[in-house]
Amino acid sequence: IEFIRSYYYNKMELIRFSSSLGKYVGFTEFGVKNAERLNKDTSDLAAMNAQKGTYCLNNIGIWFSNI
């Protein structure tokens, strides 16, 4: 299971957090600069990594039971 949060502007992905990498990745010049800034904030990284446990793992049983 992987938690991914992507940020888009004008249908272009700027930045993405991936729980498998445990950090933000930028896809544009603006996104790369912001990814570097966000990756320095250890409390934000910890909160985003915790989303995998609180959101994904909590709801996976609900999603698969409906299939």
PyMOL Python script that loads the backbone (N, CA, C, O; Angstrom):
from pymol import cmd

cmd.read_pdbstr("""\
ATOM      1  N   ILE A   1       0.857  -1.172   0.000  1.00  0.00           N
ATOM      2  CA  ILE A   1       0.000   0.000   0.000  1.00  0.00           C
ATOM      3  C   ILE A   1       0.895   1.225   0.000  1.00  0.00           C
ATOM      4  O   ILE A   1       1.883   1.288   0.733  1.00  0.00           O
ATOM      5  N   GLU A   2       0.545   2.189  -0.821  1.00  0.00           N
ATOM      6  CA  GLU A   2       1.312   3.428  -0.914  1.00  0.00           C
ATOM      7  C   GLU A   2       0.363   4.621  -0.831  1.00  0.00           C
ATOM      8  O   GLU A   2      -0.677   4.652  -1.487  1.00  0.00           O
ATOM      9  N   PHE A   3       0.736   5.587  -0.024  1.00  0.00           N
ATOM     10  CA  PHE A   3      -0.017   6.835   0.081  1.00  0.00           C
ATOM     11  C   PHE A   3       0.661   7.852  -0.821  1.00  0.00           C
ATOM     12  O   PHE A   3       1.859   8.104  -0.689  1.00  0.00           O
ATOM     13  N   ILE A   4      -0.104   8.439  -1.741  1.00  0.00           N
ATOM     14  CA  ILE A   4       0.420   9.458  -2.653  1.00  0.00           C
ATOM     15  C   ILE A   4      -0.479  10.678  -2.564  1.00  0.00           C
ATOM     16  O   ILE A   4      -1.701  10.566  -2.663  1.00  0.00           O
ATOM     17  N   ARG A   5       0.120  11.832  -2.381  1.00  0.00           N
ATOM     18  CA  ARG A   5      -0.614  13.097  -2.426  1.00  0.00           C
ATOM     19  C   ARG A   5       0.060  13.959  -3.471  1.00  0.00           C
ATOM     20  O   ARG A   5       1.235  14.303  -3.343  1.00  0.00           O
ATOM     21  N   SER A   6      -0.688  14.310  -4.510  1.00  0.00           N
ATOM     22  CA  SER A   6      -0.163  15.106  -5.614  1.00  0.00           C
ATOM     23  C   SER A   6      -0.786  16.488  -5.605  1.00  0.00           C
ATOM     24  O   SER A   6      -1.945  16.657  -5.226  1.00  0.00           O
ATOM     25  N   TYR A   7      -0.018  17.459  -6.020  1.00  0.00           N
ATOM     26  CA  TYR A   7      -0.481  18.841  -6.132  1.00  0.00           C
ATOM     27  C   TYR A   7      -0.382  19.264  -7.586  1.00  0.00           C
ATOM     28  O   TYR A   7       0.680  19.171  -8.201  1.00  0.00           O
ATOM     29  N   TYR A   8      -1.505  19.730  -8.132  1.00  0.00           N
ATOM     30  CA  TYR A   8      -1.602  20.112  -9.537  1.00  0.00           C
ATOM     31  C   TYR A   8      -1.948  21.586  -9.667  1.00  0.00           C
ATOM     32  O   TYR A   8      -2.580  22.176  -8.791  1.00  0.00           O
ATOM     33  N   TYR A   9      -1.516  22.169 -10.786  1.00  0.00           N
ATOM     34  CA  TYR A   9      -1.939  23.515 -11.163  1.00  0.00           C
ATOM     35  C   TYR A   9      -2.053  23.527 -12.675  1.00  0.00           C
ATOM     36  O   TYR A   9      -1.107  23.160 -13.373  1.00  0.00           O
ATOM     37  N   ASN A  10      -3.204  23.947 -13.189  1.00  0.00           N
ATOM     38  CA  ASN A  10      -3.472  23.944 -14.631  1.00  0.00           C
ATOM     39  C   ASN A  10      -3.212  22.570 -15.253  1.00  0.00           C
ATOM     40  O   ASN A  10      -2.576  22.471 -16.303  1.00  0.00           O
ATOM     41  N   LYS A  11      -3.697  21.529 -14.613  1.00  0.00           N
ATOM     42  CA  LYS A  11      -3.602  20.150 -15.076  1.00  0.00           C
ATOM     43  C   LYS A  11      -2.163  19.637 -15.160  1.00  0.00           C
ATOM     44  O   LYS A  11      -1.914  18.616 -15.801  1.00  0.00           O
ATOM     45  N   MET A  12      -1.216  20.324 -14.526  1.00  0.00           N
ATOM     46  CA  MET A  12       0.173  19.895 -14.509  1.00  0.00           C
ATOM     47  C   MET A  12       0.574  19.541 -13.078  1.00  0.00           C
ATOM     48  O   MET A  12       0.387  20.330 -12.152  1.00  0.00           O
ATOM     49  N   GLU A  13       1.124  18.348 -12.918  1.00  0.00           N
ATOM     50  CA  GLU A  13       1.547  17.934 -11.588  1.00  0.00           C
ATOM     51  C   GLU A  13       2.832  18.676 -11.225  1.00  0.00           C
ATOM     52  O   GLU A  13       3.836  18.598 -11.933  1.00  0.00           O
ATOM     53  N   LEU A  14       2.775  19.397 -10.105  1.00  0.00           N
ATOM     54  CA  LEU A  14       3.921  20.172  -9.655  1.00  0.00           C
ATOM     55  C   LEU A  14       4.782  19.394  -8.679  1.00  0.00           C
ATOM     56  O   LEU A  14       6.008  19.378  -8.786  1.00  0.00           O
ATOM     57  N   ILE A  15       4.121  18.745  -7.722  1.00  0.00           N
ATOM     58  CA  ILE A  15       4.830  18.093  -6.628  1.00  0.00           C
ATOM     59  C   ILE A  15       4.016  16.910  -6.138  1.00  0.00           C
ATOM     60  O   ILE A  15       2.789  16.902  -6.237  1.00  0.00           O
ATOM     61  N   ARG A  16       4.706  15.913  -5.612  1.00  0.00           N
ATOM     62  CA  ARG A  16       4.038  14.703  -5.117  1.00  0.00           C
ATOM     63  C   ARG A  16       4.755  14.200  -3.878  1.00  0.00           C
ATOM     64  O   ARG A  16       5.984  14.193  -3.808  1.00  0.00           O
ATOM     65  N   PHE A  17       3.947  13.772  -2.883  1.00  0.00           N
ATOM     66  CA  PHE A  17       4.492  13.061  -1.742  1.00  0.00           C
ATOM     67  C   PHE A  17       4.196  11.591  -1.934  1.00  0.00           C
ATOM     68  O   PHE A  17       3.061  11.214  -2.227  1.00  0.00           O
ATOM     69  N   SER A  18       5.201  10.764  -1.772  1.00  0.00           N
ATOM     70  CA  SER A  18       5.043   9.323  -1.893  1.00  0.00           C
ATOM     71  C   SER A  18       5.508   8.669  -0.608  1.00  0.00           C
ATOM     72  O   SER A  18       6.629   8.909  -0.158  1.00  0.00           O
ATOM     73  N   SER A  19       4.655   7.841  -0.011  1.00  0.00           N
ATOM     74  CA  SER A  19       5.031   7.193   1.244  1.00  0.00           C
ATOM     75  C   SER A  19       6.108   6.134   1.024  1.00  0.00           C
ATOM     76  O   SER A  19       6.840   5.812   1.960  1.00  0.00           O
ATOM     77  N   SER A  20       6.225   5.587  -0.173  1.00  0.00           N
ATOM     78  CA  SER A  20       7.280   4.598  -0.416  1.00  0.00           C
ATOM     79  C   SER A  20       8.649   5.265  -0.437  1.00  0.00           C
ATOM     80  O   SER A  20       9.639   4.656  -0.031  1.00  0.00           O
ATOM     81  N   LEU A  21       8.719   6.509  -0.905  1.00  0.00           N
ATOM     82  CA  LEU A  21       9.971   7.270  -0.871  1.00  0.00           C
ATOM     83  C   LEU A  21      10.145   7.984   0.458  1.00  0.00           C
ATOM     84  O   LEU A  21      11.266   8.188   0.923  1.00  0.00           O
ATOM     85  N   GLY A  22       9.028   8.362   1.065  1.00  0.00           N
ATOM     86  CA  GLY A  22       9.065   9.076   2.337  1.00  0.00           C
ATOM     87  C   GLY A  22       9.451  10.529   2.195  1.00  0.00           C
ATOM     88  O   GLY A  22       9.927  11.149   3.146  1.00  0.00           O
ATOM     89  N   LYS A  23       9.247  11.078   1.001  1.00  0.00           N
ATOM     90  CA  LYS A  23       9.599  12.480   0.773  1.00  0.00           C
ATOM     91  C   LYS A  23       8.798  13.030  -0.406  1.00  0.00           C
ATOM     92  O   LYS A  23       8.107  12.300  -1.116  1.00  0.00           O
ATOM     93  N   TYR A  24       8.919  14.349  -0.587  1.00  0.00           N
ATOM     94  CA  TYR A  24       8.288  15.030  -1.707  1.00  0.00           C
ATOM     95  C   TYR A  24       9.213  14.986  -2.918  1.00  0.00           C
ATOM     96  O   TYR A  24      10.436  15.019  -2.787  1.00  0.00           O
ATOM     97  N   VAL A  25       8.601  14.911  -4.104  1.00  0.00           N
ATOM     98  CA  VAL A  25       9.346  14.929  -5.354  1.00  0.00           C
ATOM     99  C   VAL A  25       8.718  15.998  -6.240  1.00  0.00           C
ATOM    100  O   VAL A  25       7.499  16.033  -6.403  1.00  0.00           O
ATOM    101  N   GLY A  26       9.538  16.862  -6.808  1.00  0.00           N
ATOM    102  CA  GLY A  26       9.055  17.911  -7.699  1.00  0.00           C
ATOM    103  C   GLY A  26       9.174  17.508  -9.156  1.00  0.00           C
ATOM    104  O   GLY A  26      10.097  16.784  -9.530  1.00  0.00           O
ATOM    105  N   PHE A  27       8.244  17.972  -9.980  1.00  0.00           N
ATOM    106  CA  PHE A  27       8.235  17.638 -11.400  1.00  0.00           C
ATOM    107  C   PHE A  27       8.450  18.847 -12.297  1.00  0.00           C
ATOM    108  O   PHE A  27       8.657  18.696 -13.501  1.00  0.00           O
ATOM    109  N   THR A  28       8.405  20.026 -11.733  1.00  0.00           N
ATOM    110  CA  THR A  28       8.696  21.257 -12.465  1.00  0.00           C
ATOM    111  C   THR A  28       9.745  22.019 -11.664  1.00  0.00           C
ATOM    112  O   THR A  28      10.075  21.633 -10.543  1.00  0.00           O
ATOM    113  N   GLU A  29      10.263  23.084 -12.227  1.00  0.00           N
ATOM    114  CA  GLU A  29      11.257  23.888 -11.514  1.00  0.00           C
ATOM    115  C   GLU A  29      10.673  24.412 -10.194  1.00  0.00           C
ATOM    116  O   GLU A  29      11.326  24.371  -9.152  1.00  0.00           O
ATOM    117  N   PHE A  30       9.442  24.901 -10.263  1.00  0.00           N
ATOM    118  CA  PHE A  30       8.749  25.384  -9.062  1.00  0.00           C
ATOM    119  C   PHE A  30       8.534  24.245  -8.068  1.00  0.00           C
ATOM    120  O   PHE A  30       8.720  24.426  -6.864  1.00  0.00           O
ATOM    121  N   GLY A  31       8.144  23.072  -8.570  1.00  0.00           N
ATOM    122  CA  GLY A  31       7.898  21.919  -7.717  1.00  0.00           C
ATOM    123  C   GLY A  31       9.163  21.404  -7.051  1.00  0.00           C
ATOM    124  O   GLY A  31       9.127  20.997  -5.890  1.00  0.00           O
ATOM    125  N   VAL A  32      10.276  21.417  -7.765  1.00  0.00           N
ATOM    126  CA  VAL A  32      11.544  20.943  -7.200  1.00  0.00           C
ATOM    127  C   VAL A  32      11.979  21.855  -6.052  1.00  0.00           C
ATOM    128  O   VAL A  32      12.440  21.373  -5.017  1.00  0.00           O
ATOM    129  N   LYS A  33      11.835  23.161  -6.232  1.00  0.00           N
ATOM    130  CA  LYS A  33      12.204  24.111  -5.170  1.00  0.00           C
ATOM    131  C   LYS A  33      11.338  23.900  -3.933  1.00  0.00           C
ATOM    132  O   LYS A  33      11.839  23.924  -2.809  1.00  0.00           O
ATOM    133  N   ASN A  34      10.054  23.698  -4.136  1.00  0.00           N
ATOM    134  CA  ASN A  34       9.156  23.480  -2.999  1.00  0.00           C
ATOM    135  C   ASN A  34       9.370  22.112  -2.367  1.00  0.00           C
ATOM    136  O   ASN A  34       9.221  21.970  -1.153  1.00  0.00           O
ATOM    137  N   ALA A  35       9.714  21.110  -3.154  1.00  0.00           N
ATOM    138  CA  ALA A  35       9.999  19.790  -2.598  1.00  0.00           C
ATOM    139  C   ALA A  35      11.215  19.857  -1.683  1.00  0.00           C
ATOM    140  O   ALA A  35      11.221  19.244  -0.616  1.00  0.00           O
ATOM    141  N   GLU A  36      12.234  20.587  -2.085  1.00  0.00           N
ATOM    142  CA  GLU A  36      13.417  20.750  -1.239  1.00  0.00           C
ATOM    143  C   GLU A  36      13.053  21.430   0.077  1.00  0.00           C
ATOM    144  O   GLU A  36      13.532  21.044   1.142  1.00  0.00           O
ATOM    145  N   ARG A  37      12.207  22.440  -0.013  1.00  0.00           N
ATOM    146  CA  ARG A  37      11.779  23.161   1.190  1.00  0.00           C
ATOM    147  C   ARG A  37      10.949  22.258   2.102  1.00  0.00           C
ATOM    148  O   ARG A  37      11.156  22.238   3.315  1.00  0.00           O
ATOM    149  N   LEU A  38      10.017  21.518   1.521  1.00  0.00           N
ATOM    150  CA  LEU A  38       9.146  20.654   2.315  1.00  0.00           C
ATOM    151  C   LEU A  38       9.898  19.463   2.909  1.00  0.00           C
ATOM    152  O   LEU A  38       9.559  19.007   4.001  1.00  0.00           O
ATOM    153  N   ASN A  39      10.900  18.962   2.217  1.00  0.00           N
ATOM    154  CA  ASN A  39      11.666  17.822   2.717  1.00  0.00           C
ATOM    155  C   ASN A  39      12.537  18.186   3.910  1.00  0.00           C
ATOM    156  O   ASN A  39      12.982  17.300   4.640  1.00  0.00           O
ATOM    157  N   LYS A  40      12.786  19.467   4.118  1.00  0.00           N
ATOM    158  CA  LYS A  40      13.552  19.913   5.284  1.00  0.00           C
ATOM    159  C   LYS A  40      12.702  19.931   6.547  1.00  0.00           C
ATOM    160  O   LYS A  40      13.237  19.918   7.656  1.00  0.00           O
ATOM    161  N   ASP A  41      11.378  19.963   6.388  1.00  0.00           N
ATOM    162  CA  ASP A  41      10.451  20.016   7.522  1.00  0.00           C
ATOM    163  C   ASP A  41      10.142  18.594   7.988  1.00  0.00           C
ATOM    164  O   ASP A  41       9.266  17.930   7.433  1.00  0.00           O
ATOM    165  N   THR A  42      10.862  18.132   9.004  1.00  0.00           N
ATOM    166  CA  THR A  42      10.709  16.746   9.455  1.00  0.00           C
ATOM    167  C   THR A  42       9.333  16.472  10.064  1.00  0.00           C
ATOM    168  O   THR A  42       8.838  15.348   9.986  1.00  0.00           O
ATOM    169  N   SER A  43       8.715  17.483  10.667  1.00  0.00           N
ATOM    170  CA  SER A  43       7.387  17.260  11.255  1.00  0.00           C
ATOM    171  C   SER A  43       6.343  17.042  10.162  1.00  0.00           C
ATOM    172  O   SER A  43       5.437  16.226  10.331  1.00  0.00           O
ATOM    173  N   ASP A  44       6.457  17.758   9.048  1.00  0.00           N
ATOM    174  CA  ASP A  44       5.525  17.564   7.933  1.00  0.00           C
ATOM    175  C   ASP A  44       5.744  16.196   7.301  1.00  0.00           C
ATOM    176  O   ASP A  44       4.777  15.518   6.953  1.00  0.00           O
ATOM    177  N   LEU A  45       6.992  15.780   7.146  1.00  0.00           N
ATOM    178  CA  LEU A  45       7.265  14.459   6.580  1.00  0.00           C
ATOM    179  C   LEU A  45       6.700  13.355   7.475  1.00  0.00           C
ATOM    180  O   LEU A  45       6.141  12.376   6.980  1.00  0.00           O
ATOM    181  N   ALA A  46       6.847  13.515   8.784  1.00  0.00           N
ATOM    182  CA  ALA A  46       6.303  12.525   9.717  1.00  0.00           C
ATOM    183  C   ALA A  46       4.783  12.472   9.635  1.00  0.00           C
ATOM    184  O   ALA A  46       4.193  11.392   9.679  1.00  0.00           O
ATOM    185  N   ALA A  47       4.150  13.631   9.515  1.00  0.00           N
ATOM    186  CA  ALA A  47       2.689  13.680   9.403  1.00  0.00           C
ATOM    187  C   ALA A  47       2.213  13.025   8.112  1.00  0.00           C
ATOM    188  O   ALA A  47       1.218  12.300   8.113  1.00  0.00           O
ATOM    189  N   MET A  48       2.914  13.276   7.018  1.00  0.00           N
ATOM    190  CA  MET A  48       2.513  12.677   5.741  1.00  0.00           C
ATOM    191  C   MET A  48       2.742  11.167   5.751  1.00  0.00           C
ATOM    192  O   MET A  48       1.927  10.416   5.215  1.00  0.00           O
ATOM    193  N   ASN A  49       3.833  10.720   6.351  1.00  0.00           N
ATOM    194  CA  ASN A  49       4.075   9.278   6.457  1.00  0.00           C
ATOM    195  C   ASN A  49       3.024   8.616   7.342  1.00  0.00           C
ATOM    196  O   ASN A  49       2.666   7.462   7.108  1.00  0.00           O
ATOM    197  N   ALA A  50       2.528   9.317   8.342  1.00  0.00           N
ATOM    198  CA  ALA A  50       1.490   8.775   9.225  1.00  0.00           C
ATOM    199  C   ALA A  50       0.161   8.624   8.495  1.00  0.00           C
ATOM    200  O   ALA A  50      -0.679   7.827   8.913  1.00  0.00           O
ATOM    201  N   GLN A  51      -0.044   9.365   7.421  1.00  0.00           N
ATOM    202  CA  GLN A  51      -1.280   9.264   6.653  1.00  0.00           C
ATOM    203  C   GLN A  51      -1.468   7.864   6.073  1.00  0.00           C
ATOM    204  O   GLN A  51      -2.599   7.407   5.908  1.00  0.00           O
ATOM    205  N   LYS A  52      -0.376   7.189   5.767  1.00  0.00           N
ATOM    206  CA  LYS A  52      -0.489   5.820   5.256  1.00  0.00           C
ATOM    207  C   LYS A  52      -1.193   4.932   6.276  1.00  0.00           C
ATOM    208  O   LYS A  52      -2.069   4.142   5.924  1.00  0.00           O
ATOM    209  N   GLY A  53      -0.809   5.065   7.527  1.00  0.00           N
ATOM    210  CA  GLY A  53      -1.423   4.244   8.567  1.00  0.00           C
ATOM    211  C   GLY A  53      -2.827   4.679   8.914  1.00  0.00           C
ATOM    212  O   GLY A  53      -3.706   3.840   9.109  1.00  0.00           O
ATOM    213  N   THR A  54      -3.055   5.993   8.995  1.00  0.00           N
ATOM    214  CA  THR A  54      -4.361   6.472   9.430  1.00  0.00           C
ATOM    215  C   THR A  54      -5.396   6.456   8.319  1.00  0.00           C
ATOM    216  O   THR A  54      -6.575   6.224   8.585  1.00  0.00           O
ATOM    217  N   TYR A  55      -4.989   6.696   7.090  1.00  0.00           N
ATOM    218  CA  TYR A  55      -5.953   6.760   5.996  1.00  0.00           C
ATOM    219  C   TYR A  55      -5.992   5.460   5.191  1.00  0.00           C
ATOM    220  O   TYR A  55      -7.049   4.845   5.053  1.00  0.00           O
ATOM    221  N   CYS A  56      -4.857   5.048   4.668  1.00  0.00           N
ATOM    222  CA  CYS A  56      -4.837   3.884   3.776  1.00  0.00           C
ATOM    223  C   CYS A  56      -5.140   2.578   4.506  1.00  0.00           C
ATOM    224  O   CYS A  56      -6.065   1.856   4.135  1.00  0.00           O
ATOM    225  N   LEU A  57      -4.371   2.282   5.528  1.00  0.00           N
ATOM    226  CA  LEU A  57      -4.534   0.999   6.208  1.00  0.00           C
ATOM    227  C   LEU A  57      -5.875   0.902   6.922  1.00  0.00           C
ATOM    228  O   LEU A  57      -6.411  -0.194   7.089  1.00  0.00           O
ATOM    229  N   ASN A  58      -6.419   2.034   7.342  1.00  0.00           N
ATOM    230  CA  ASN A  58      -7.713   2.039   8.019  1.00  0.00           C
ATOM    231  C   ASN A  58      -8.850   1.742   7.044  1.00  0.00           C
ATOM    232  O   ASN A  58      -9.839   1.117   7.426  1.00  0.00           O
ATOM    233  N   ASN A  59      -8.725   2.178   5.798  1.00  0.00           N
ATOM    234  CA  ASN A  59      -9.817   2.043   4.829  1.00  0.00           C
ATOM    235  C   ASN A  59      -9.648   0.894   3.846  1.00  0.00           C
ATOM    236  O   ASN A  59     -10.566   0.617   3.075  1.00  0.00           O
ATOM    237  N   ILE A  60      -8.516   0.222   3.848  1.00  0.00           N
ATOM    238  CA  ILE A  60      -8.288  -0.818   2.847  1.00  0.00           C
ATOM    239  C   ILE A  60      -9.288  -1.970   2.960  1.00  0.00           C
ATOM    240  O   ILE A  60      -9.697  -2.534   1.945  1.00  0.00           O
ATOM    241  N   GLY A  61      -9.680  -2.318   4.172  1.00  0.00           N
ATOM    242  CA  GLY A  61     -10.677  -3.373   4.347  1.00  0.00           C
ATOM    243  C   GLY A  61     -12.028  -2.989   3.794  1.00  0.00           C
ATOM    244  O   GLY A  61     -12.745  -3.837   3.264  1.00  0.00           O
ATOM    245  N   ILE A  62     -12.382  -1.738   3.908  1.00  0.00           N
ATOM    246  CA  ILE A  62     -13.664  -1.248   3.380  1.00  0.00           C
ATOM    247  C   ILE A  62     -13.666  -1.297   1.860  1.00  0.00           C
ATOM    248  O   ILE A  62     -14.641  -1.735   1.250  1.00  0.00           O
ATOM    249  N   TRP A  63     -12.564  -0.842   1.243  1.00  0.00           N
ATOM    250  CA  TRP A  63     -12.500  -0.802  -0.216  1.00  0.00           C
ATOM    251  C   TRP A  63     -12.523  -2.209  -0.816  1.00  0.00           C
ATOM    252  O   TRP A  63     -13.245  -2.458  -1.781  1.00  0.00           O
ATOM    253  N   PHE A  64     -11.732  -3.132  -0.247  1.00  0.00           N
ATOM    254  CA  PHE A  64     -11.673  -4.467  -0.817  1.00  0.00           C
ATOM    255  C   PHE A  64     -12.923  -5.291  -0.521  1.00  0.00           C
ATOM    256  O   PHE A  64     -13.228  -6.219  -1.271  1.00  0.00           O
ATOM    257  N   SER A  65     -13.642  -4.986   0.529  1.00  0.00           N
ATOM    258  CA  SER A  65     -14.870  -5.730   0.817  1.00  0.00           C
ATOM    259  C   SER A  65     -15.966  -5.368  -0.185  1.00  0.00           C
ATOM    260  O   SER A  65     -16.908  -6.139  -0.363  1.00  0.00           O
ATOM    261  N   ASN A  66     -15.862  -4.213  -0.840  1.00  0.00           N
ATOM    262  CA  ASN A  66     -16.863  -3.794  -1.817  1.00  0.00           C
ATOM    263  C   ASN A  66     -16.585  -4.296  -3.219  1.00  0.00           C
ATOM    264  O   ASN A  66     -17.420  -4.141  -4.110  1.00  0.00           O
ATOM    265  N   ILE A  67     -15.441  -4.887  -3.424  1.00  0.00           N
ATOM    266  CA  ILE A  67     -15.084  -5.352  -4.786  1.00  0.00           C
ATOM    267  C   ILE A  67     -15.702  -6.678  -5.067  1.00  0.00           C
ATOM    268  O   ILE A  67     -15.518  -7.227  -6.154  1.00  0.00           O
TER     269      ILE A  67
END
""", "prot")
cmd.dss("prot")
cmd.show_as("cartoon", "prot")
cmd.util.cbc("prot")
cmd.orient("prot")
